[in-house]
Amino acid sequence: MSGIYIHIPFCRQACHYCNFHFSVSQRNINPFLTALLKEVEMREHFFKEPSGSEKPVIESVYVGGGTPSVLTTKSLDAILNKVSRYFNITRDAEITVETNPDDLNLNMLKEYKAIGVNRVSIGTQSFHKSDLRYMNRIHSPEQALESIVNSKKAGFDNITIDLIYGTPRLSDLLWQKNLERVVEFDIPHVSSYALTVEPKTPLEYMIRKGKASPVDEEQSARQFELMLQVLQQHGYLHYEISNFARPGYFSRHNLLYWTGASYLGLGPSAHSHLPGKRSWNVSNTTAYIRSINDGILPQETELLSETQQFDEYVMTSLRTMWGCNLKYIKEKWGEHFDKKLEHQAEKHIRNGMLIKKEGHLILSDRGKLFADGIASDLFRTD
């Protein structure tokens, strides 16, 4: 399975916590769109395999940002048509567009459906006004709910929403109410993240200056465990650390990242991956446009060593419900890698953070709280 990610670097308003590449100025939208369509042409042979197949099957196209819903449907249609022209998109490919509730209305959602979008991602973040104000979100709780209702009216059954927990104004009771909304509206997929204070964001500045309350890690851990309890109780599968889904609604695009598959990133700051190699575009829209117009791909590339590939497999696979496949590790990297990993894992198995099951190392629910630390402890050190 391979996929394509398209980064739209424009937003109507800056969220206090966000460290993605974006701009609230939209004056460069048209030059950006021209450059993006040209990059699609320049990347036509990205997936070329040694066998000579130049058009591998693409099962996922994900339009993210930024806020893709600031684009007109006509512009989005032009992007998707261009991608379909240069890449072999399967008939049943997952086509996702990230949106903000304040942008969505029923007509727009029907237009999305008509141009081939079959999965809508709604940046809800919370259903509570105090939370949304803290994060500097532009939409209201009412708009968040209305966007979900309208998505269903427009014929979308594959809907995902984003939720953020661990904000200072979010009590456990309010967080539970957010989760109950998910169940009440039968939303098939949820991506949920702990509030993280990233460097050089408005939130980091406000906390440092005492203008905003800091993040409480104990609160975040407690609300993570509450989320596990509520969603699993209602039939959601915790298939990746930050993602829950009803059976049959796993995000194909998410799985590209967590299974080490190949994917192409288009647009400024977008990352790409091929076996043993990763690359990324410049995180500057003006520089991106200038470079593409000059016929130069604005990217940097890194070739991954055997150890780096092993570490990335451990880190990403451990985040999933399937865990690390010990047989796969032995076949790909050799018995030495496998034995050392199992030796390093023993203490985590003894303390209940890891479970060894049917040849896989899987995080326990408690271990999921410490996923990054456990993964780094299993990395190769030689």
C-alpha positions as CSV (number, residue, x, y, z in Angstrom):
1,M,0.0,0.0,0.0
2,S,1.2,3.5,-0.9
3,G,-0.2,6.9,-0.3
4,I,0.0,10.6,-1.0
5,Y,-0.1,13.5,1.5
6,I,-0.8,17.0,0.3
7,H,-0.1,19.9,2.6
8,I,-2.2,23.1,2.3
9,P,-0.3,25.7,4.4
10,F,-3.1,28.2,5.0
11,C,-5.4,28.9,8.0
12,R,-7.9,31.5,8.9
13,Q,-6.6,31.8,12.5
14,A,-3.5,30.5,14.4
15,C,-4.2,28.0,17.2
16,H,-2.1,28.7,20.2
17,Y,-0.6,25.1,20.4
18,C,0.1,24.5,16.7
19,N,3.7,24.1,15.4
20,F,2.8,22.9,11.9
21,H,3.8,25.0,8.9
22,F,1.0,27.4,8.0
23,S,0.2,31.1,7.3
24,V,-2.9,33.1,8.2
25,S,-2.3,35.3,5.1
26,Q,-3.9,33.9,2.0
27,R,-2.4,36.2,-0.6
28,N,-0.2,33.4,-1.9
29,I,-3.0,30.8,-2.4
30,N,-3.1,31.1,-6.2
31,P,0.7,31.0,-6.7
32,F,0.9,28.1,-4.3
33,L,-1.8,26.1,-6.2
34,T,0.1,26.7,-9.4
35,A,3.3,25.4,-7.8
36,L,1.6,22.5,-6.2
37,L,0.1,21.3,-9.5
38,K,3.5,21.6,-11.1
39,E,5.1,19.6,-8.2
40,V,2.7,16.7,-8.9
41,E,4.1,16.6,-12.5
42,M,7.7,16.7,-11.2
43,R,7.0,13.9,-8.8
44,E,5.5,11.5,-11.3
45,H,8.2,8.9,-11.0
46,F,8.6,9.1,-7.2
47,F,7.3,5.6,-6.6
48,K,9.2,4.0,-9.5
49,E,10.3,0.5,-8.4
50,P,13.3,-1.5,-9.5
51,S,10.9,-3.8,-11.4
52,G,10.2,-0.9,-13.7
53,S,6.6,-0.4,-12.6
54,E,6.1,3.4,-12.7
55,K,2.6,3.6,-11.4
56,P,2.1,1.5,-8.2
57,V,-1.3,1.4,-6.6
58,I,-2.1,4.4,-4.4
59,E,-4.7,3.5,-1.8
60,S,-4.8,6.8,0.1
61,V,-4.8,10.5,-0.7
62,Y,-4.8,12.8,2.4
63,V,-5.2,16.5,2.1
64,G,-4.0,18.1,5.3
65,G,-2.6,21.3,6.6
66,G,-3.0,24.0,7.7
67,T,-6.7,24.0,6.8
68,P,-7.6,22.6,3.4
69,S,-11.2,23.7,3.8
70,V,-10.1,27.3,3.2
71,L,-9.7,26.3,-0.4
72,T,-12.7,26.4,-2.8
73,T,-14.1,23.1,-3.9
74,K,-13.0,24.0,-7.5
75,S,-9.4,24.3,-6.3
76,L,-9.5,21.0,-4.4
77,D,-11.0,19.3,-7.4
78,A,-8.2,20.5,-9.6
79,I,-5.6,19.1,-7.1
80,L,-7.3,15.7,-6.9
81,N,-7.7,15.5,-10.7
82,K,-4.1,16.3,-11.2
83,V,-3.0,13.7,-8.7
84,S,-5.3,11.1,-10.4
85,R,-3.8,12.0,-13.8
86,Y,-0.2,11.3,-12.7
87,F,-0.6,8.5,-10.2
88,N,-2.6,5.2,-10.2
89,I,-5.3,6.0,-7.6
90,T,-7.5,2.9,-7.0
91,R,-11.2,3.1,-7.4
92,D,-11.8,2.5,-3.7
93,A,-8.9,4.7,-2.4
94,E,-9.4,6.5,0.8
95,I,-9.6,10.3,-0.1
96,T,-9.5,12.4,3.1
97,V,-9.8,16.1,3.5
98,E,-9.0,17.9,6.8
99,T,-11.6,20.6,7.6
100,N,-12.5,23.1,10.3
101,P,-16.1,23.2,11.6
102,D,-16.5,26.9,10.8
103,D,-15.8,26.3,7.1
104,L,-18.3,23.4,6.6
105,N,-21.8,23.7,5.5
106,L,-24.1,21.2,3.9
107,N,-23.6,22.4,0.3
108,M,-19.8,22.3,0.6
109,L,-19.9,18.8,2.0
110,K,-22.1,17.7,-0.9
111,E,-19.6,19.3,-3.3
112,Y,-16.8,17.3,-1.6
113,K,-18.8,14.1,-2.1
114,A,-19.3,14.9,-5.7
115,I,-15.6,15.4,-6.5
116,G,-14.6,12.1,-4.9
117,V,-13.8,12.9,-1.3
118,N,-15.0,9.9,0.8
119,R,-13.6,10.7,4.2
120,V,-13.9,13.9,6.1
121,S,-11.6,14.8,9.0
122,I,-13.1,17.5,11.3
123,G,-10.8,19.6,13.6
124,T,-13.3,19.6,16.5
125,Q,-10.7,19.5,19.3
126,S,-13.4,20.0,21.9
127,F,-17.2,20.6,22.4
128,H,-16.6,23.1,25.2
129,K,-16.3,26.9,24.7
130,S,-13.7,27.4,27.5
131,D,-11.5,24.8,25.9
132,L,-11.8,26.3,22.4
133,R,-11.0,29.8,23.8
134,Y,-7.9,28.5,25.5
135,M,-6.7,26.9,22.3
136,N,-7.7,30.0,20.2
137,R,-10.0,27.9,18.0
138,I,-12.2,29.9,15.7
139,H,-15.3,27.7,15.8
140,S,-18.0,27.3,18.4
141,P,-19.2,24.1,20.1
142,E,-22.4,24.4,18.1
143,Q,-20.6,24.6,14.8
144,A,-18.6,21.5,15.8
145,L,-21.8,19.5,16.3
146,E,-23.5,20.9,13.2
147,S,-20.5,20.0,11.0
148,I,-20.8,16.3,12.1
149,V,-24.6,16.3,11.5
150,N,-24.1,17.9,8.1
151,S,-21.4,15.5,7.1
152,K,-23.8,12.6,7.7
153,K,-26.6,14.4,5.8
154,A,-24.2,14.8,2.8
155,G,-23.7,11.1,2.8
156,F,-20.4,10.7,4.6
157,D,-20.2,7.6,6.7
158,N,-16.4,7.7,7.1
159,I,-15.9,10.6,9.5
160,T,-13.1,11.3,11.9
161,I,-12.8,14.1,14.4
162,D,-9.8,15.4,16.4
163,L,-9.9,15.8,20.1
164,I,-7.4,17.3,22.5
165,Y,-7.2,16.4,26.2
166,G,-5.0,17.7,29.0
167,T,-5.9,21.4,28.6
168,P,-6.0,23.3,31.9
169,R,-9.7,24.2,31.5
170,L,-10.8,20.6,30.8
171,S,-12.0,18.8,33.9
172,D,-12.3,15.0,33.8
173,L,-16.1,15.5,33.7
174,L,-15.9,17.7,30.7
175,W,-13.5,15.4,29.0
176,Q,-15.9,12.5,29.6
177,K,-18.7,14.6,28.0
178,N,-16.5,15.1,24.9
179,L,-16.1,11.3,24.7
180,E,-19.8,10.8,25.2
181,R,-20.4,13.0,22.2
182,V,-18.3,10.7,20.1
183,V,-20.5,7.7,21.2
184,E,-23.7,9.7,20.9
185,F,-23.1,10.8,17.3
186,D,-21.6,7.4,16.4
187,I,-18.4,8.9,15.0
188,P,-16.5,5.9,13.5
189,H,-13.0,7.3,14.0
190,V,-11.3,9.6,16.5
191,S,-7.8,11.0,16.6
192,S,-7.0,12.2,20.1
193,Y,-3.9,14.0,21.4
194,A,-2.6,15.2,24.7
195,L,-2.0,19.0,24.6
196,T,1.7,19.5,24.1
197,V,3.6,22.7,24.6
198,E,5.8,23.0,21.5
199,P,8.7,25.4,21.3
200,K,8.1,28.8,19.7
201,T,4.3,28.5,19.7
202,P,2.0,31.2,21.3
203,L,1.1,28.7,24.0
204,E,4.7,28.2,25.0
205,Y,5.2,32.0,25.1
206,M,2.1,32.6,27.2
207,I,2.9,29.8,29.7
208,R,6.5,31.2,30.0
209,K,5.1,34.7,30.7
210,G,2.5,33.4,33.2
211,K,-0.4,34.4,30.9
212,A,-1.7,30.8,30.5
213,S,-1.8,27.8,32.9
214,P,0.8,25.1,32.2
215,V,0.0,21.5,31.2
216,D,-0.5,19.0,34.0
217,E,1.0,15.7,33.0
218,E,-0.9,13.8,35.7
219,Q,-4.2,15.2,34.3
220,S,-3.2,14.2,30.8
221,A,-2.4,10.7,31.9
222,R,-5.7,10.4,33.8
223,Q,-7.7,11.6,30.8
224,F,-5.8,9.3,28.5
225,E,-6.8,6.3,30.7
226,L,-10.4,7.6,30.9
227,M,-10.5,7.7,27.1
228,L,-9.3,4.1,26.9
229,Q,-12.0,3.1,29.3
230,V,-14.9,4.9,27.6
231,L,-14.1,4.3,24.0
232,Q,-13.1,0.6,24.4
233,Q,-16.3,0.0,26.4
234,H,-18.3,1.3,23.4
235,G,-16.6,-0.9,20.8
236,Y,-13.8,1.3,19.6
237,L,-10.5,-0.4,18.8
238,H,-7.3,1.4,20.0
239,Y,-5.4,0.6,16.9
240,E,-2.7,3.2,17.4
241,I,-1.7,5.3,20.4
242,S,-3.6,8.4,19.2
243,N,-6.3,6.7,17.1
244,F,-9.5,4.8,17.9
245,A,-11.9,3.4,15.3
246,R,-14.9,1.2,14.9
247,P,-14.0,-2.1,13.1
248,G,-13.6,-1.4,9.4
249,Y,-12.8,2.3,9.9
250,F,-9.1,2.3,10.5
251,S,-7.4,5.2,8.7
252,R,-5.5,3.7,5.7
253,H,-3.3,6.9,5.7
254,N,-2.4,6.6,9.4
255,L,-1.4,3.0,8.8
256,L,1.0,4.1,6.0
257,Y,3.0,5.9,8.7
258,W,2.9,3.2,11.4
259,T,3.7,0.3,9.1
260,G,6.6,1.8,7.2
261,A,4.9,1.9,3.9
262,S,5.9,4.3,1.0
263,Y,4.2,7.7,0.8
264,L,4.8,10.9,-1.1
265,G,4.4,14.3,0.5
266,L,3.4,17.3,-1.7
267,G,3.5,20.9,-0.7
268,P,5.7,22.9,1.7
269,S,7.0,21.0,4.8
270,A,5.5,17.7,3.5
271,H,7.5,14.6,4.3
272,S,8.0,11.5,2.0
273,H,9.2,8.0,2.6
274,L,10.6,5.1,0.6
275,P,12.3,2.0,2.0
276,G,15.6,3.2,3.4
277,K,15.1,6.8,2.5
278,R,13.1,9.8,3.7
279,S,12.8,13.3,2.4
280,W,11.0,16.6,3.2
281,N,10.1,19.8,1.4
282,V,11.2,23.2,2.7
283,S,9.0,24.7,5.4
284,N,8.5,28.0,3.7
285,T,5.7,28.6,1.2
286,T,7.4,31.5,-0.6
287,A,10.7,29.5,-1.0
288,Y,8.6,26.4,-2.1
289,I,6.8,28.4,-4.8
290,R,10.1,30.0,-6.0
291,S,11.9,26.7,-6.2
292,I,9.1,24.8,-8.0
293,N,8.8,27.7,-10.5
294,D,12.5,27.3,-11.2
295,G,12.0,23.6,-11.8
296,I,13.9,22.5,-8.7
297,L,12.3,20.2,-6.0
298,P,12.8,22.1,-2.7
299,Q,13.7,19.0,-0.7
300,E,16.3,17.5,1.6
301,T,16.9,13.7,1.6
302,E,18.3,11.3,4.2
303,L,19.4,7.8,3.6
304,L,18.6,5.6,6.6
305,S,21.2,3.2,8.1
306,E,20.2,-0.4,9.0
307,T,20.1,0.7,12.7
308,Q,17.9,3.7,11.9
309,Q,15.5,1.5,9.9
310,F,15.3,-0.9,12.8
311,D,14.7,1.8,15.4
312,E,12.0,3.4,13.3
313,Y,10.3,0.0,12.9
314,V,10.3,-0.5,16.7
315,M,9.0,3.0,17.4
316,T,6.2,2.9,14.8
317,S,5.1,-0.7,15.2
318,L,5.0,-0.4,19.0
319,R,2.5,2.4,18.7
320,T,0.0,0.0,17.1
321,M,-2.3,-2.7,18.5
322,W,-0.3,-5.3,16.5
323,G,3.1,-4.4,18.1
324,C,6.6,-5.5,17.0
325,N,6.7,-8.6,15.0
326,L,9.7,-10.6,16.3
327,K,9.7,-13.0,13.3
328,Y,9.8,-10.0,10.9
329,I,12.7,-8.5,12.8
330,K,14.6,-11.8,12.7
331,E,14.1,-12.2,9.0
332,K,14.9,-8.6,8.0
333,W,17.7,-7.7,10.4
334,G,18.9,-11.0,11.7
335,E,18.9,-13.1,14.9
336,H,21.3,-10.7,16.7
337,F,18.8,-7.8,16.4
338,D,16.0,-10.1,17.5
339,K,17.7,-11.5,20.6
340,K,18.9,-8.1,21.8
341,L,15.5,-6.7,21.4
342,E,13.9,-9.5,23.4
343,H,16.5,-9.1,26.1
344,Q,15.9,-5.3,26.4
345,A,12.1,-6.0,26.5
346,E,12.3,-8.4,29.4
347,K,12.2,-5.8,32.2
348,H,9.2,-4.1,30.5
349,I,7.4,-7.4,30.3
350,R,8.1,-8.0,34.0
351,N,6.8,-4.7,35.1
352,G,3.6,-5.1,33.0
353,M,4.4,-2.4,30.4
354,L,4.9,-4.8,27.5
355,I,3.0,-8.0,26.6
356,K,4.6,-10.8,24.6
357,K,1.9,-12.5,22.6
358,E,2.1,-14.8,19.6
359,G,5.5,-13.6,18.6
360,H,4.7,-9.9,19.0
361,L,5.7,-7.3,21.6
362,I,2.6,-5.2,22.4
363,L,2.2,-2.3,24.8
364,S,-0.2,-2.9,27.7
365,D,-2.8,-0.1,28.4
366,R,-0.5,1.2,31.2
367,G,2.6,0.9,28.9
368,K,0.9,3.1,26.3
369,L,1.4,6.1,28.7
370,F,5.2,5.5,28.3
371,A,5.3,4.4,24.7
372,D,8.1,6.8,23.6
373,G,10.3,6.0,26.5
374,I,9.9,2.2,26.1
375,A,10.5,2.4,22.4
376,S,13.8,4.4,22.9
377,D,14.9,1.8,25.5
378,L,14.5,-0.9,22.8
379,F,16.5,1.0,20.2
380,R,19.9,-0.3,19.0
381,T,22.8,1.5,20.8
382,D,25.7,0.1,18.7
